[in-house]
Amino acid sequence: MPFNRKERRALRDIEAHLAAEDPALAGLLGATGTARPGWQVRRVRRWVLTVSVTLMAMGMILDHGGFVVGGFLMLSTLPVLLTLVWHRYR
């Protein structure tokens, strides 16, 4: 849940007071990088993409529409997965 304008202003004020009071701690806290998705997320993302492309290719080669539909359904889960990961690590 995002912060509203008043809460963001209060957090900026706290940050400014912290920086004035203890610059070393403020520097350490400001030096942390943004969180990145872990290896499990990358593995699931790769797995979903691989399975969806494989299903679509099998459906085109074997002339079986169910494989193509399954591939497109698997591929449609990829943006949902990426959105969930983006919100989690933002």
C-alpha positions as CSV (number, residue, x, y, z in Angstrom):
1,M,0.0,0.0,0.0
2,P,1.6,3.3,-1.0
3,F,2.0,6.2,1.4
4,N,-0.1,9.3,1.0
5,R,1.4,12.7,0.7
6,K,1.3,13.5,4.4
7,E,3.1,10.2,5.3
8,R,5.8,10.8,2.6
9,R,6.4,14.3,4.0
10,A,6.7,12.9,7.5
11,L,9.2,10.3,6.4
12,R,11.2,12.9,4.6
13,D,11.3,15.0,7.7
14,I,12.4,12.0,9.8
15,E,15.1,11.3,7.2
16,A,16.3,14.9,7.3
17,H,16.5,14.9,11.1
18,L,18.4,11.7,11.1
19,A,20.9,13.0,8.5
20,A,21.4,16.1,10.7
21,E,21.7,14.1,13.9
22,D,23.9,11.1,12.7
23,P,25.3,11.6,9.2
24,A,27.3,8.3,9.3
25,L,24.1,6.2,10.0
26,A,22.2,8.2,7.4
27,G,24.9,7.5,4.9
28,L,24.8,3.7,5.6
29,L,21.1,3.6,5.3
30,G,21.2,5.6,2.1
31,A,23.9,3.3,0.6
32,T,21.7,0.2,0.5
33,G,20.7,-0.7,-3.0
34,T,17.3,-1.7,-4.2
35,A,16.2,-5.2,-3.6
36,R,16.4,-7.5,-6.6
37,P,14.4,-10.6,-7.2
38,G,16.2,-13.7,-5.8
39,W,17.3,-16.7,-7.7
40,Q,14.1,-18.5,-7.0
41,V,12.1,-15.9,-8.8
42,R,14.4,-15.9,-11.8
43,R,14.2,-19.7,-11.9
44,V,10.4,-19.6,-11.9
45,R,10.3,-16.9,-14.5
46,R,12.7,-18.9,-16.8
47,W,10.6,-22.0,-16.2
48,V,7.3,-20.4,-17.1
49,L,8.8,-18.9,-20.3
50,T,10.5,-22.2,-21.3
51,V,7.3,-24.3,-20.8
52,S,5.1,-21.8,-22.6
53,V,7.4,-21.6,-25.6
54,T,7.7,-25.4,-25.6
55,L,4.0,-25.9,-25.5
56,M,3.4,-23.5,-28.4
57,A,6.2,-25.1,-30.5
58,M,4.7,-28.5,-29.9
59,G,1.3,-27.3,-30.8
60,M,2.6,-25.9,-34.1
61,I,4.6,-29.0,-35.0
62,L,2.0,-31.6,-33.9
63,D,-0.9,-29.6,-35.2
64,H,-2.7,-29.9,-31.9
65,G,-4.5,-26.7,-30.8
66,G,-4.5,-27.6,-27.1
67,F,-0.7,-27.2,-26.9
68,V,-0.9,-23.8,-28.5
69,V,-3.6,-22.7,-26.2
70,G,-1.7,-24.1,-23.2
71,G,1.4,-22.3,-24.3
72,F,-0.5,-19.0,-24.6
73,L,-2.0,-19.5,-21.2
74,M,1.4,-20.2,-19.6
75,L,2.8,-17.2,-21.4
76,S,-0.1,-15.0,-20.1
77,T,1.0,-15.9,-16.6
78,L,4.4,-14.3,-17.2
79,P,3.3,-10.7,-17.0
80,V,1.3,-11.4,-13.8
81,L,4.4,-13.1,-12.3
82,L,6.6,-10.1,-13.3
83,T,4.1,-7.6,-11.8
84,L,3.9,-9.5,-8.5
85,V,7.7,-9.6,-8.4
86,W,8.0,-5.9,-9.3
87,H,5.5,-5.0,-6.5
88,R,7.4,-7.2,-4.0
89,Y,10.9,-5.9,-4.7
90,R,10.1,-2.3,-5.4
